[in-house]
């Protein structure tokens, strides 16, 4: 793989996942945690996480626990990479600016008192 990461198309669904990561960019997050934070079911979340990993925005690792002792399976943790943090902030800011422009265009320019 070359040094150039795969481009990510930041859809509304992807932006919710990125926003969840940016709540605490240094934290390891696991699937159920990210599903709750983003509002996405697993069938939406995991393909997004895979795309973000392939692009180099997210890294993943398995929790080092004894599943029997812990009473649950090991979790796969995800975290934004430094590039991912920068890209996520840039993309979300651009998306917010786009939304603001869209809302601005829909706002009536006439003063309601003079109309």
N, C-alpha and C positions, 0 to 999 in steps of 0.2 A: 504494500500500500504506500502511496506517495505521501509526502508531507502535507499535501492539501487535503483537508477533511471533506467528507461528502457534504454538499449543501443540504440544509434542512429547510423544508417549507414550513414556516411557523403558522399553522392553522389555529383556529380557536381552541381546538382540543390540545394541541401541543403547547399553546401559550398557558393553559391552565396547569399543565404538568411543570412547565418552567417556573411559573409563579409559585407553585408549591415548593419547589426546590429553593427558590430565592427567599422564602420565609426564613430559612436558616441555611445559608449556602455551604457552611462547613459540616453540616450534619449528615450522617448516614441515614438514608430513608429506605424503608422496605415497602414491598408492594401494597399491603393492606393500608399502611399509613398514607401512601401516595394516592391510593384509590379514594380514601376518605377526604384527603386534602384537595384533590382535583375534581371529585365527583364522578370520575370515570369508572366503569366496570373493568374487570381484568382484561376482557377481550379488546378494549380500547387502549388501556394503559400499557400493557406489555409490548404491543407492536411499536408504540411511541418510544418506550424506553429502549427498545432494540435499535430503532432508527437513531436515537440520540447517542447510544453507545457507538454505533457504526460511524457516526460523524465525529466522534471524539469529544462530545460535550459531556458525556456521563461515563463514569467507570463503575464497575460492579464487582463485588466479591461475596463469597459465602461466609456467613457467620461461623466462627470456630467454637462450636458447642457440641456436647454429647446429647443428641436428641432424646435419648432415654432418660438421662438425668434431668434434662430441662423440661421433659414432658411435652415437647412440641418439636416439629421439624426445624432444622436450621433455616434461618432466613437469608435471602439474597439481598444484600444492601447495595443501594445506589447512591452516588454522590456526583455533584457537578464537578468537572475538572476545572482548573483555572481558566482554560479557553472557553469551557462551557458557561462558566459564570459570566464572563465578559460578553459572550455571544448572546446569552439569555437576556442580560440586562439591555443590550443594544436592541435586540429584536422586540422585547416587550415595550421599550421606550418608543420605538418606531411604530409599533402597533397602536400604542396609546395616542401618539401624535396623529396617526391616520384616523382613529376613532374620533378624536377631538375635532379634526378638520371636517369629518363627516357630519358631526353634530353641529358644528358651526355653520355649515352650508344649509342645514335644515332649519336653522333659527331664523324667524322672520326678521327682516332688517327694518321694518317700519315700527315706529313708536306706537304702541296700542292706544295711547292717549290722544294721538293726533289722527288716528285712522277712523 
